[in-house]
Amino acid sequence: MLSFIGKRLLSGIFLLLVVTSGTFFLAHVAIGDPTQGLLGNSATPAQSAALRTKIGYDDPLLVQFWNWLSHAVTGDFGKSWRSFQPVNDQLGRSIPITLSIVVFSLIISVVFGAVIGIVCGLRPGGWLDRVLKVASVVLFALPGFWISIQLVMLFAVNLKWFPSVGYVSPSVSFVGWIETITLPSISLALGAIVMIAEQLRNGFIEVANQDFVRTLRARGLPRRRVTTHVLRNASPAALTVLALMFVGLLGGAVIVELVFNMYGIGRYTQQSSQIGDIPSLLGVTAVTVAFVVVVNFLLDLVLGWVNPKVRER
Amino acid sequence: MTRTRTTALVAMAVAAATALAACTSASTTGGTGGNGGSGGGDINDLNAGVFLDVTSWDPANADIGFDGPYLSAVYDPLVSLDADGKPAPGLATSWDWSTDRLTLTAHLRDGVKFDDGQVFDAKAAVANLKHLKEGVRSSQAYLNVSGFEAKDDKTVEIKLSKRDDALLYFMGLGRSWMVSPAAIDGNKLNDGPVGSGPYAYDKANSAPQQQYVFTKKASHWDTATYPFNKVTLFPITDQTASFNAMLSGQLNMQFANSANNPKAQENGWNVASKPSSWVGVQFADRTGAQVKALGEQKVRQAISYAFDASGILKAVGNGAGTQTTQLWPSFSQVYDKAMNDKYKTDMAKAKSLLAEAGYANGFSVKMPMSPIFQAWQPAANQTFGDLGIKVEWVDMAMPDYQKNAPTYPMFLAVIAMDGDDMATLTDQVTSKQWYNPNPSVDAFPEVKALVEKAENAEPGAAQTAALKELNTKLVDLAWWNVWYQADNTYFSVKGIKVTPVTGMMFPTLKFIQRG
């Protein structure tokens, strides 16, 4: 198990290094001289030159890369080229926002997706199963921003149950935090619920038709215990989907953050890339990749625990 | 003189956001008429939706565009502006120009202290002005300034290397915020503002990028100008989100999309607007160095006659603006309403002018295009096509547009305007900017003479008359092809009155009052 963990950690670190290095060089190639975007429309050549010196853009690219990497490995992602504030400070503000809505939406997705998936798996062809089929098509077809806007119009504008924009940190107000993340999380979760339900339902039906289940039933095990066995064997596929979904939700958060005016990782990425703020872009890339690596690592651990054969790969 | 601000970039971003919001706002309804707390009595709290986040608490690194409301909460300016864009007292109670207008003597307010206990005096003012002159973004306002000197505790002299009649305007626009000198020395502005402004920054209840909370100081020297006990500023770029926040009552004032004007009226909100940017075609190659045809006055005039400016204003600009051929603001004394029909749409005349210039079959030209300008592209395509001008559009992202557009002979433009007539002259005509890469004044002796006449004229009626003369000449030469002056629009609930100021993308707090 230790060697399994070691291999996964090493591959994660390698992936982190490759992705951030690639982002560094691609960003420099794609953005070119960033001073125009950073300074605004009427920057003079002298101002651009001063900014280039200030941010170290005049140094050779490999020197810039080494400067960035040598600090990044210590957890220091440098200063934003736009605001001259530490990137770490901004990440410290943005990560909790995105994690709040992504984790909350995952919880909603898992709870509702699991319940719906199991019920549909137990009664394939039933009315709930048919509803799930239709819902999965409809919710996948509907754009995320449209769902978000409808939620805002109903629950914020008309019913005034929730705020329509903004984010309140739990350290300021726990109730405010719940109020501000509820609509964005539901908006993100709707697609994920049907996806998890669908995966679990299909896995459930497949496992339920296997010989060992028939044997368990023939031995007279109670239905609840048979269901538990089926669920455990059907869960790997759903867990894999869950991990993929976490990554997908991080990406989907951009739209939700825009509609609900939350300055999370998604909007931070979008704005940094628009204005050519490379240190911010790299910081956010490193953190996002780290999240993906950690989630995949945890998934491997869980899958290895559920199915020992996985550890041998 | 040039200046640092997000002007066109911001104006373009606003234009794009407006266009995008126009697509999505149709899905919103009139709502329940969220009044944001206007239900009777005076409104004590201002909850304003600003388009962009504050760039920096350090005025030397801040943008003029949308930073005004944030910085005006916590800092006092040395020089302020009034509603007409004229310089007004701030921490400088008055000022005098030397007869050669190369020395500006400012007399400072007494009894002002910064939040950290430091006293505001001439030494503090000089430290601030030096910091601003060296600032990455603020320095452009002080290009013609050679030095600052504290003559005594309450008097500062600003020495100029060249006469600059727009200096006070740019200082008032957002280039003279005074911060504690100790905060400058200690580089403490990264942690938050340290000023003497009318409000205290409530860091504990603020969440950067989400909302900024300010509470009123009872002891401020100009406390009567600021009626709200608490001000919360929400940076909201997405205009649909901002409008929804207004409908839900979370905001009671917002930077608005004019497409929502009917809904604002349904909700009984106040609507305030003023010209903010001009929209049209910028001729970067008036001398014909790149495309010979554009060096011909008749060709530029033909293009001006060909465009249906009123139609474009109505269809793309939601009718929020003024169709015109000029870029001095429509309220300026330089502006001449009679000239707005100079290029009344006339395709036959346009073709005839092209033929007279020797381009009966048109010509070919490359123009840059970015998503922000796509709203105007169909009109441009059709008009140029009708004239026989073959345009090859080169697609690029917005930052690249700003970088590359100046290398093209002409391009579609949304350029922020100034509320000061001399600032308009420098920003739009004489100085090199990304949107005016080749001022080319020297290549037109009659223009050069009129520019010099305006620059050397005594400020006031004589200078205005000279600028009017120049304006007439520029329109006649088809210096630009201005289609219209687009308005910035602000919604506020009953009980809050906004006075927009041209040059400020979002007015500073003194222009947001009860009413």
HADDOCK unambig.tbl for C-alpha pairs under 7 A between the chains (distance, minus, plus):
assign (segid A and resid 36 and name CA) (segid B and resid 403 and name CA) 6.69 0.50 0.50
assign (segid A and resid 37 and name CA) (segid B and resid 399 and name CA) 5.49 0.50 0.50
assign (segid A and resid 39 and name CA) (segid B and resid 137 and name CA) 6.61 0.50 0.50
assign (segid A and resid 40 and name CA) (segid B and resid 4 and name CA) 6.96 0.50 0.50
assign (segid A and resid 40 and name CA) (segid B and resid 5 and name CA) 5.99 0.50 0.50
assign (segid A and resid 40 and name CA) (segid B and resid 6 and name CA) 4.69 0.50 0.50
assign (segid A and resid 40 and name CA) (segid B and resid 9 and name CA) 6.71 0.50 0.50
assign (segid A and resid 41 and name CA) (segid B and resid 5 and name CA) 6.90 0.50 0.50
assign (segid A and resid 41 and name CA) (segid B and resid 6 and name CA) 5.73 0.50 0.50
assign (segid A and resid 41 and name CA) (segid B and resid 7 and name CA) 6.57 0.50 0.50
assign (segid A and resid 41 and name CA) (segid B and resid 8 and name CA) 6.27 0.50 0.50
assign (segid A and resid 41 and name CA) (segid B and resid 9 and name CA) 6.16 0.50 0.50
assign (segid A and resid 41 and name CA) (segid B and resid 402 and name CA) 6.94 0.50 0.50
assign (segid A and resid 41 and name CA) (segid B and resid 434 and name CA) 6.18 0.50 0.50
assign (segid A and resid 42 and name CA) (segid B and resid 2 and name CA) 6.99 0.50 0.50
assign (segid A and resid 42 and name CA) (segid B and resid 3 and name CA) 6.37 0.50 0.50
assign (segid A and resid 42 and name CA) (segid B and resid 4 and name CA) 5.67 0.50 0.50
assign (segid A and resid 42 and name CA) (segid B and resid 5 and name CA) 6.84 0.50 0.50
assign (segid A and resid 42 and name CA) (segid B and resid 433 and name CA) 5.35 0.50 0.50
assign (segid A and resid 42 and name CA) (segid B and resid 434 and name CA) 6.10 0.50 0.50
assign (segid A and resid 43 and name CA) (segid B and resid 4 and name CA) 6.37 0.50 0.50
assign (segid A and resid 47 and name CA) (segid B and resid 136 and name CA) 6.30 0.50 0.50
assign (segid A and resid 51 and name CA) (segid B and resid 136 and name CA) 6.92 0.50 0.50
assign (segid A and resid 83 and name CA) (segid B and resid 55 and name CA) 6.03 0.50 0.50
assign (segid A and resid 83 and name CA) (segid B and resid 56 and name CA) 5.84 0.50 0.50
assign (segid A and resid 85 and name CA) (segid B and resid 190 and name CA) 6.53 0.50 0.50
assign (segid A and resid 156 and name CA) (segid B and resid 248 and name CA) 5.94 0.50 0.50
assign (segid A and resid 157 and name CA) (segid B and resid 31 and name CA) 6.15 0.50 0.50
assign (segid A and resid 157 and name CA) (segid B and resid 32 and name CA) 6.97 0.50 0.50
assign (segid A and resid 157 and name CA) (segid B and resid 244 and name CA) 6.62 0.50 0.50
assign (segid A and resid 157 and name CA) (segid B and resid 247 and name CA) 5.91 0.50 0.50
assign (segid A and resid 157 and name CA) (segid B and resid 248 and name CA) 4.19 0.50 0.50
assign (segid A and resid 158 and name CA) (segid B and resid 31 and name CA) 6.05 0.50 0.50
assign (segid A and resid 158 and name CA) (segid B and resid 32 and name CA) 5.90 0.50 0.50
assign (segid A and resid 160 and name CA) (segid B and resid 248 and name CA) 6.49 0.50 0.50
assign (segid A and resid 163 and name CA) (segid B and resid 250 and name CA) 6.97 0.50 0.50
assign (segid A and resid 164 and name CA) (segid B and resid 244 and name CA) 6.59 0.50 0.50
assign (segid A and resid 164 and name CA) (segid B and resid 245 and name CA) 5.46 0.50 0.50
assign (segid A and resid 164 and name CA) (segid B and resid 248 and name CA) 6.83 0.50 0.50
assign (segid A and resid 165 and name CA) (segid B and resid 241 and name CA) 6.80 0.50 0.50
assign (segid A and resid 165 and name CA) (segid B and resid 245 and name CA) 6.26 0.50 0.50
assign (segid A and resid 166 and name CA) (segid B and resid 210 and name CA) 5.78 0.50 0.50
assign (segid A and resid 167 and name CA) (segid B and resid 210 and name CA) 6.57 0.50 0.50
assign (segid A and resid 258 and name CA) (segid B and resid 238 and name CA) 6.52 0.50 0.50
assign (segid A and resid 259 and name CA) (segid B and resid 238 and name CA) 6.82 0.50 0.50
assign (segid A and resid 259 and name CA) (segid B and resid 241 and name CA) 5.45 0.50 0.50
assign (segid A and resid 260 and name CA) (segid B and resid 241 and name CA) 6.40 0.50 0.50
assign (segid A and resid 261 and name CA) (segid B and resid 236 and name CA) 6.01 0.50 0.50
assign (segid A and resid 261 and name CA) (segid B and resid 241 and name CA) 6.81 0.50 0.50
assign (segid A and resid 262 and name CA) (segid B and resid 210 and name CA) 6.39 0.50 0.50
assign (segid A and resid 263 and name CA) (segid B and resid 209 and name CA) 5.92 0.50 0.50
assign (segid A and resid 263 and name CA) (segid B and resid 210 and name CA) 6.47 0.50 0.50
assign (segid A and resid 275 and name CA) (segid B and resid 399 and name CA) 6.87 0.50 0.50
